[in-house]
Amino acid sequence: PFQNDSVVAGGGAIEMELSKYLRDYSRTIPGKQQLLIGAYAKALEIIPRQLCDNAGFDATNILNKLRAKHAQVGPAGTP
Protein backbone atom coordinates (compact mmCIF):
# COMPACT_ATOMS: atom_id res chain seq x y z
CA PRO A 1 0.00 0.00 0.00
CA PHE A 2 1.02 3.57 -0.71
CA GLN A 3 1.54 5.86 2.27
CA ASN A 4 2.40 9.52 2.23
CA ASP A 5 3.12 11.25 5.54
CA SER A 6 3.13 14.82 4.20
CA VAL A 7 1.61 17.50 6.37
CA VAL A 8 -1.64 18.67 4.78
CA ALA A 9 -4.01 21.38 6.00
CA GLY A 10 -7.23 19.91 7.36
CA GLY A 11 -7.39 16.56 9.08
CA GLY A 12 -6.82 17.91 12.59
CA ALA A 13 -5.00 21.15 11.68
CA ILE A 14 -7.52 23.31 13.52
CA GLU A 15 -7.29 21.15 16.63
CA MET A 16 -3.49 21.30 16.57
CA GLU A 17 -3.53 25.10 16.24
CA LEU A 18 -6.02 25.41 19.10
CA SER A 19 -3.90 23.06 21.18
CA LYS A 20 -0.80 25.19 20.53
CA TYR A 21 -2.67 28.37 21.43
CA LEU A 22 -4.03 26.88 24.65
CA ARG A 23 -0.63 25.48 25.67
CA ASP A 24 0.97 28.89 25.13
CA TYR A 25 -1.84 30.59 27.03
CA SER A 26 -1.66 28.10 29.91
CA ARG A 27 1.96 29.10 30.52
CA THR A 28 0.84 32.64 31.32
CA ILE A 29 -1.49 31.76 34.19
CA PRO A 30 -0.67 30.29 37.60
CA GLY A 31 -2.21 27.52 39.62
CA LYS A 32 -4.64 24.77 38.84
CA GLN A 33 -6.14 26.65 35.91
CA GLN A 34 -2.84 26.17 34.08
CA LEU A 35 -3.19 22.40 34.47
CA LEU A 36 -6.81 22.40 33.35
CA ILE A 37 -6.11 24.40 30.20
CA GLY A 38 -3.06 22.24 29.44
CA ALA A 39 -5.19 19.10 29.78
CA TYR A 40 -7.79 20.54 27.41
CA ALA A 41 -5.02 21.36 24.92
CA LYS A 42 -3.78 17.78 25.11
CA ALA A 43 -7.32 16.45 24.67
CA LEU A 44 -7.69 18.38 21.40
CA GLU A 45 -4.76 16.40 19.98
CA ILE A 46 -6.77 13.19 20.26
CA ILE A 47 -8.54 14.02 17.00
CA PRO A 48 -5.43 14.24 14.76
CA ARG A 49 -3.92 11.28 16.64
CA GLN A 50 -6.96 9.13 15.86
CA LEU A 51 -6.90 10.22 12.23
CA CYS A 52 -3.24 9.13 12.02
CA ASP A 53 -4.01 5.79 13.64
CA ASN A 54 -6.95 5.19 11.30
CA ALA A 55 -4.75 5.96 8.27
CA GLY A 56 -2.08 3.52 9.48
CA PHE A 57 0.57 6.15 10.21
CA ASP A 58 2.86 6.49 13.20
CA ALA A 59 0.79 9.00 15.19
CA THR A 60 3.66 10.14 17.42
CA ASN A 61 5.86 10.97 14.44
CA ILE A 62 3.09 12.81 12.59
CA LEU A 63 1.99 14.78 15.65
CA ASN A 64 5.58 15.87 16.27
CA LYS A 65 5.76 17.10 12.67
CA LEU A 66 2.46 18.93 13.08
CA ARG A 67 3.61 20.59 16.31
CA ALA A 68 6.82 21.70 14.60
CA LYS A 69 4.90 23.17 11.64
CA HIS A 70 2.47 24.99 13.92
CA ALA A 71 5.40 26.37 15.93
CA GLN A 72 7.04 27.76 12.74
CA VAL A 73 3.93 29.39 11.29
CA GLY A 74 1.98 32.09 13.09
CA PRO A 75 -1.79 32.45 13.31
CA ALA A 76 -3.71 32.14 10.03
CA GLY A 77 -0.58 30.97 8.20
CA THR A 78 1.50 34.10 8.74
CA PRO A 79 5.24 33.51 9.22
Secondary structure, DSSP 8 states (H G I E B T S, - for coil): --------SSTTHHHHHHHHHHHHHHTTS-THHHHHHHHHHHHHTHHHHHHHHHHT--HHHHHHHHHHHHHHS-GGG--
